[in-house]
Amino acid sequence: MSNLVEEFNSYRSKMNEKLLADNNLVIKRIFNLDTNAYAEGALNVKTKELLGLVASTVLRCDDCIKYHLETSYKEGISKEEMMEAMGIATLVGGTIVIPHLRRAYEFWEALEESGQ
């Protein structure tokens, strides 16, 4: 697995464990809501992940972008589908999201290299 992907997942897991172990009810409920929001429903998981990816890009959250890229990749979203969604995100978000587009593309390449 690429170091870029490995480092992101390791840090995310470690910090999520610490946050959830702190036993804050509000934080636990937000984590639960986030998990359940992306479950299969009227919209399939792939569509929800692409929506999350676009929203995260427009909001300029690199960690969120990486999370949705990895989940999208695991759900079988193609590079072409991902890039089309990122095109929409760039259109909506404007040129200020281009640095996030660059990092997203780099992370996607790392996912492809890891062959998960």
Backbone as numpy.savetxt, mean C-alpha at the origin, in Angstrom:
# Nx Ny Nz CAx CAy CAz Cx Cy Cz
14.13 -11.99 -0.98 13.27 -10.81 -0.98 14.16 -9.57 -0.98
13.79 -8.61 -1.73 14.55 -7.37 -1.82 14.66 -6.70 -0.45
15.81 -6.09 -0.19 15.99 -5.39 1.08 14.94 -4.30 1.29
14.57 -3.61 0.21 13.57 -2.55 0.30 12.25 -3.09 0.85
11.82 -4.22 0.34 10.57 -4.84 0.78 10.74 -5.42 2.18
11.85 -6.10 2.39 12.12 -6.73 3.68 12.19 -5.69 4.80
12.91 -4.61 4.57 13.05 -3.56 5.58 11.70 -2.92 5.91
10.91 -2.66 4.89 9.60 -2.07 5.12 8.73 -3.00 5.97
8.66 -4.27 5.59 7.80 -5.21 6.31 8.28 -5.46 7.73
9.59 -5.53 7.92 10.14 -5.76 9.25 9.81 -4.60 10.19
10.03 -3.38 9.72 9.75 -2.21 10.54 8.25 -2.10 10.83
7.45 -2.29 9.80 5.99 -2.19 9.95 5.48 -3.21 10.98
5.93 -4.44 10.87 5.50 -5.49 11.81 5.92 -5.17 13.23
7.17 -4.79 13.39 7.70 -4.49 14.73 6.91 -3.35 15.38
6.68 -2.29 14.63 5.99 -1.14 15.21 4.50 -1.40 15.42
3.87 -2.16 14.51 2.46 -2.51 14.72 2.30 -3.34 15.98
3.22 -4.28 16.22 3.17 -5.09 17.44 3.24 -4.19 18.67
4.17 -3.25 18.66 4.32 -2.35 19.80 3.07 -1.51 20.00
2.54 -0.97 18.92 1.34 -0.12 19.02 0.16 -0.91 19.57
-0.03 -2.11 19.06 -1.18 -2.91 19.50 -0.98 -3.45 20.91
0.25 -3.70 21.31 0.53 -4.18 22.66 0.26 -3.11 23.71
0.27 -1.86 23.29 0.01 -0.76 24.21 -1.45 -0.76 24.67
-2.27 -1.55 23.99 -3.66 -1.80 24.39 -4.55 -0.56 24.39
-4.35 0.31 23.40 -5.22 1.48 23.25 -6.42 1.07 22.41
-7.59 1.16 23.00 -8.82 0.68 22.35 -9.09 1.40 21.03
-8.88 2.70 20.97 -9.14 3.47 19.75 -8.21 2.99 18.63
-6.93 2.86 18.94 -5.97 2.41 17.92 -6.31 1.00 17.45
-6.65 0.12 18.38 -7.02 -1.25 17.99 -8.24 -1.25 17.08
-9.22 -0.42 17.38 -10.42 -0.36 16.55 -10.12 0.21 15.17
-9.24 1.20 15.09 -8.86 1.76 13.79 -8.14 0.70 12.95
-7.22 -0.04 13.56 -6.52 -1.11 12.84 -7.53 -2.15 12.33
-8.48 -2.51 13.18 -9.50 -3.49 12.81 -10.37 -2.97 11.67
-10.79 -1.73 11.77 -11.60 -1.12 10.71 -10.84 -1.11 9.39
-9.56 -0.75 9.44 -8.73 -0.71 8.24 -8.66 -2.10 7.60
-8.44 -3.12 8.40 -8.37 -4.50 7.89 -9.68 -4.90 7.24
-10.78 -4.64 7.93 -12.09 -5.06 7.42 -12.56 -4.26 6.21
-12.12 -3.02 6.10 -12.53 -2.19 4.97 -12.03 -2.75 3.64
-10.92 -3.46 3.66 -10.33 -3.99 2.42 -10.73 -5.44 2.15
-11.65 -5.98 2.93 -12.16 -7.34 2.69 -13.11 -7.34 1.49
-13.29 -8.50 0.92 -14.22 -8.67 -0.21 -15.60 -8.16 0.18
-16.23 -7.44 -0.71 -17.56 -6.92 -0.48 -18.22 -6.64 -1.82
-18.98 -5.57 -1.90 -19.57 -5.18 -3.18 -18.46 -4.90 -4.20
-17.33 -4.40 -3.70 -16.12 -4.24 -4.53 -15.17 -5.38 -4.19
-14.50 -5.91 -5.20 -13.54 -6.97 -4.91 -12.27 -6.39 -4.30
-11.44 -7.25 -3.74 -10.23 -6.83 -3.03 -9.28 -6.08 -3.95
-9.12 -6.54 -5.19 -8.21 -5.86 -6.12 -8.64 -4.41 -6.33
-9.91 -4.19 -6.54 -10.42 -2.84 -6.75 -10.18 -1.98 -5.52
-10.46 -2.53 -4.35 -10.26 -1.79 -3.11 -8.79 -1.43 -2.91
-7.91 -2.36 -3.25 -6.47 -2.07 -3.10 -6.03 -0.97 -4.05
-6.54 -0.99 -5.28 -6.19 0.08 -6.22 -6.75 1.43 -5.75
-7.95 1.41 -5.17 -8.51 2.64 -4.59 -7.63 3.14 -3.44
-7.21 2.21 -2.60 -6.31 2.57 -1.49 -4.99 3.11 -2.00
-4.47 2.52 -3.07 -3.22 2.97 -3.66 -3.35 4.40 -4.20
-4.42 4.67 -4.92 -4.64 6.01 -5.47 -4.81 7.03 -4.34
-5.64 6.71 -3.36 -5.86 7.64 -2.24 -4.55 7.89 -1.49
-3.78 6.85 -1.25 -2.52 6.99 -0.53 -1.53 7.85 -1.30
-1.54 7.71 -2.61 -0.63 8.51 -3.44 -1.04 9.98 -3.41
-2.32 10.23 -3.57 -2.81 11.61 -3.54 -2.52 12.24 -2.17
-2.64 11.45 -1.12 -2.37 11.95 0.24 -0.87 11.96 0.56
-0.06 11.40 -0.34 1.40 11.40 -0.24 1.92 10.66 0.99
1.39 9.46 1.20 1.82 8.60 2.31 2.64 7.42 1.75
3.96 7.53 1.81 4.81 6.49 1.23 4.60 5.12 1.87
4.44 5.07 3.19 4.21 3.78 3.84 2.91 3.15 3.35
1.87 3.95 3.21 0.58 3.46 2.72 0.70 2.98 1.28
1.44 3.74 0.48 1.65 3.35 -0.92 2.33 1.99 -0.98
3.38 1.82 -0.19 4.11 0.53 -0.19 3.18 -0.61 0.25
2.40 -0.36 1.29 1.48 -1.40 1.77 0.51 -1.80 0.66
-0.10 -0.83 0.01 -1.08 -1.14 -1.04 -0.41 -1.73 -2.28
0.81 -1.32 -2.58 1.54 -1.94 -3.69 1.77 -3.42 -3.42
2.24 -3.73 -2.22 2.53 -5.13 -1.91 1.26 -5.98 -1.90
0.20 -5.46 -1.31 -1.05 -6.21 -1.29 -1.61 -6.37 -2.70
-1.52 -5.32 -3.50 -1.96 -5.39 -4.90 -1.16 -6.44 -5.66
0.14 -6.43 -5.46 1.02 -7.40 -6.12 0.61 -8.83 -5.74
0.39 -9.05 -4.45 -0.01 -10.38 -3.97 -1.39 -10.78 -4.48
-2.25 -9.81 -4.74 -3.59 -10.08 -5.27 -3.58 -10.33 -6.77
-2.41 -10.20 -7.39 -2.30 -10.50 -8.82 -2.51 -9.31 -9.74
-2.49 -8.13 -9.19 -2.62 -6.94 -10.04 -1.36 -6.84 -10.89
-1.54 -6.58 -12.16 -0.41 -6.49 -13.08 0.28 -5.13 -12.96
1.49 -5.08 -13.46 2.22 -3.81 -13.47 1.45 -2.77 -14.28
0.83 -3.20 -15.36 0.06 -2.28 -16.20 -1.13 -1.71 -15.44
-1.83 -2.56 -14.68 -2.97 -2.09 -13.88 -2.50 -1.11 -12.81
-1.39 -1.46 -12.16 -0.84 -0.59 -11.12 -0.45 0.76 -11.71
0.22 0.74 -12.87 0.66 2.00 -13.47 -0.53 2.84 -13.96
-1.59 2.19 -14.40 -2.77 2.94 -14.81 -3.40 3.63 -13.60
-3.45 2.91 -12.47 -3.97 3.51 -11.24 -3.06 4.65 -10.78
-1.75 4.46 -10.88 -0.81 5.51 -10.48 -0.90 6.72 -11.42
-1.26 6.48 -12.68 -1.49 7.58 -13.61 -2.66 8.43 -13.15
-3.72 7.78 -12.72 -4.89 8.51 -12.20 -4.49 9.27 -10.94
-3.73 8.62 -10.07 -3.29 9.27 -8.84 -2.46 10.52 -9.14
-1.60 10.41 -10.13 -0.75 11.55 -10.50 -1.59 12.66 -11.12
-2.55 12.29 -11.93 -3.46 13.28 -12.52 -4.22 14.02 -11.43
-4.80 13.27 -10.50 -5.61 13.87 -9.43 -4.73 14.63 -8.44
-3.59 14.04 -8.09 -2.72 14.64 -7.07 -1.84 15.76 -7.59
-1.60 15.77 -8.89 -0.74 16.80 -9.46 0.73 16.42 -9.41
1.54 17.31 -9.91 2.97 16.99 -10.03 3.66 16.78 -8.69
3.06 17.24 -7.61 3.67 17.05 -6.30 3.76 15.56 -5.92
2.96 14.71 -6.55 3.02 13.27 -6.23 4.06 12.52 -7.08
4.72 13.19 -8.00 5.71 12.51 -8.85 6.83 11.85 -8.03
7.36 12.48 -6.97 8.36 11.75 -6.17 7.81 10.45 -5.58
6.54 10.46 -5.21 5.91 9.25 -4.67 5.72 8.22 -5.77
5.43 8.67 -6.97 5.33 7.79 -8.13 6.67 7.10 -8.37
7.75 7.85 -8.29 9.09 7.27 -8.46 9.36 6.18 -7.42
9.09 6.49 -6.15 9.34 5.52 -5.09 8.41 4.31 -5.22
7.19 4.54 -5.67 6.25 3.43 -5.88 6.76 2.51 -6.98
7.25 3.07 -8.05 7.77 2.27 -9.16 8.97 1.45 -8.69
9.84 2.08 -7.92 11.01 1.38 -7.38 10.59 0.23 -6.48
9.58 0.46 -5.63 9.10 -0.58 -4.71 8.46 -1.72 -5.49
7.70 -1.40 -6.54 7.08 -2.44 -7.37 8.17 -3.31 -8.00
9.24 -2.68 -8.50 10.35 -3.45 -9.06 10.97 -4.38 -8.02
11.07 -3.90 -6.77 11.60 -4.73 -5.70 10.67 -5.91 -5.42
9.36 -5.68 -5.50 8.39 -6.78 -5.33 8.57 -7.81 -6.43
8.73 -7.33 -7.66 8.92 -8.25 -8.79 10.21 -9.05 -8.62
11.26 -8.40 -8.17 12.53 -9.08 -7.95 12.42 -10.15 -6.87
11.60 -9.87 -5.85 11.45 -10.81 -4.74 10.67 -12.06 -5.15
9.85 -11.92 -6.23 9.09 -13.05 -6.74 8.10 -13.64 -5.78
7.57 -12.83 -4.89 6.61 -13.34 -3.88 5.42 -13.96 -4.52
